[in-house]
Amino acid sequence: MVDQQDFLVELGTEELPPTALKTLSNAFLAGIESGLKQSAIQYDSARAYASPRRLAVIVSGLSTQQPDRVFEKRGPATSAPEKAVQGFAGSCGVGLAELETMEVGKGTYYVYRGTEAGKQTQDLLPEIVAQSLNALPIPKRMRWGARRTEFVRPVHWLVMLMGETVIPCEILGLTSGNTTRGHRFHFNETIELTSAAEYEAKLLNPGKVIVDFDRRMQNIKEQVLAEAQKLNAKVVIDPALLEEVAALNEWPVALTGRFEERFLDVPSEALISSMKANQKYFHLVDTNNQLLPYFITLANIESKDPAQIISGNEKVIRPRLADAAFFFNQDKQHPLISRTEKLKTIVFQHDLGTVFEKTQRIEKLATAISERIGGNPAFAARAAQLSKCDLMTDMVFEFTELQGLMGYHYALHDGEPAEVASALNEQYMPRFSGDELPQTRTGIALALADRLDTLTGLFGINQPPTGSKDPFALRRQSLGILRIIIEHQLDLDLVELTNLAASHYGQLPSQADVAQRVVDFMLDRFKAWYDEQSISAEIYLSVHALRPTKPLDFDKRIQAVAAFTQLAEAKDLAAANKRVSNILSKQGISDAEVNESLLVEPAEQALYNQISEIESEITHLFATGAYTEAMQHLAKLNDPINQFFDDVMVMSDDEALRLNRLALLSKLRKLFLGVADISLL
């Protein structure tokens, strides 16, 4: 039985980029696991550890040796000259008697089968670790000092332990050992490790390092909640901020600070943005979710005088909040609409004109969409005129992530209708996957118009996304359009909207088929959409084959086919549809009338009668989009179809009978195509 031991690798570095730490840690683990699997080395489990100054992996129950490998080496044909056969045997280090023969195709060949002894795992680990580090997703590597070594940050120590034995090697210019280091301030000393099992415990005590990333995040979360509890307040824990703070601290200590209440006159989003982005603070709210004049910061040290750290943070945040207050008050001195002229100086895209010209196109498109969805066209036009004006404010210039949101606040201050103001913020919704959608009809119209204008324009100048580049986030914008239309149950046609958007550009270089290309691109985005809902690619393709261009209609068909696949008859009906499709495509049959007098077999008569009955039942279901109910009716055809294929010779020698039976199958096929092409299931 092969021995098993635990393996530890730790790379000590200068402080790693906090936003990338989790990604680097996961990639390091994945690289090592991949290397072990490629080398066929067995292990029980593997776990990643990461802190600002280290990346580590512990592999538990790692086999100390590769398994022996049985190999097969094929040589010349048995008809080859004896000298060639002897040469092959010599290259294998064996005599002719040890060669075997095997049949390959029409020939017989000599073959040598042997066993290669597995290597010691510790001899393979240095290369596995080095390859994993080289493959880390580091956009830009750096050098330091006189070294030629490159990594994301300077490296300082390397631990490589197999059981209690150091694996001797050199990686990134470092010689492996069994000593790690503790916290930079609390325990800036080396810590000797005798095994992987004691790694986490020794770093915790005496090292003052919580090396498990998830445990550190949980520790921070508990501390932050406890600090909020002291104030009877609620702390808002942004998962991304929590992860970033965990990547900044090895020994986190939560401390609560305060800022002046006068700053609460500024929109809370601006204050929160400043606290999160610049200082990595958690903000607190009351029971009504109103911002409170407090913040929670994380120190990477357990100070003997925490009041000094709190005071320092309060001094740092005050001028930042003062800047936000200044920008807000300055911006309010000029109404949003007065900034329209400045939009003429901002280029949206050099072939598609300025941002001002974009707002003019959006105004026309948003107005048309508003009319179609029962909105207020006048509101839509006004919202479009104001939609990009906040880009010219000092606040958005300083805090770009507040675009739209500041437009909302400034529009309210200017006395614009509440729905117009809301639309200025809603135009960017959804900002990311799973984000909330615009709720007002004006916001919906503006959000759709903005995205459709961008998509149509860029396809119109033949600049669609490529495999690696999507600078205008057209994939995300397309998914936003689909989500808005489907989740708000809007009866909108993408072809109509895209043609409308294209008409507002005048003449585009690639305008001939721009609507088709844009719509095809958007319909292709449905695949990823349904992947997330665990709907199979076959179901998506069965609907996509018909190319319904109304997203709501597309989705209804998908849900109907998904429900249909759960029926007992689904498999047989899908197979039957495939058979029918193949027959019709080979015979070149399209639409043809069925002649009832030529239906001579009971099975074909029964199928025709059942089709006619169901056709009358489901015509109105197709018209109203009740596809799930329609598919339930179609499932009744399973037995008649099976009986038809059992009893009836479709390709009869009698041409009239043959053509009539093909017409019957065409009628059947057309009925199913009212929902989807289930032959693709």
Helices and strands as residue ranges (DSSP letters): E 4-13, G 18-20, H 21-38, E 45-51, E 54-63, E 69-77, H 82-92, G 96-98, E 100-104, E 107-116, H 121-134, E 155-162, E 165-166, E 170-171, E 174-175, E 179-181, E 190-192, G 196-198, H 199-204, H 213-230, E 234-235, H 239-246, E 253-258, G 261-265, H 268-274, I 275-279, E 282-285, E 291-299, H 306-331, G 336-345, E 347-349, E 353-354, H 355-372, H 377-386, G 389-392, H 394-398, G 400-402, H 405-413, H 418-426, H 441-460, H 474-487, H 494-503, H 514-532, H 537-544, H 551-564, H 570-587, G 596-598, H 602-624, H 627-634, G 635-637, H 638-647, H 655-672, G 678-680
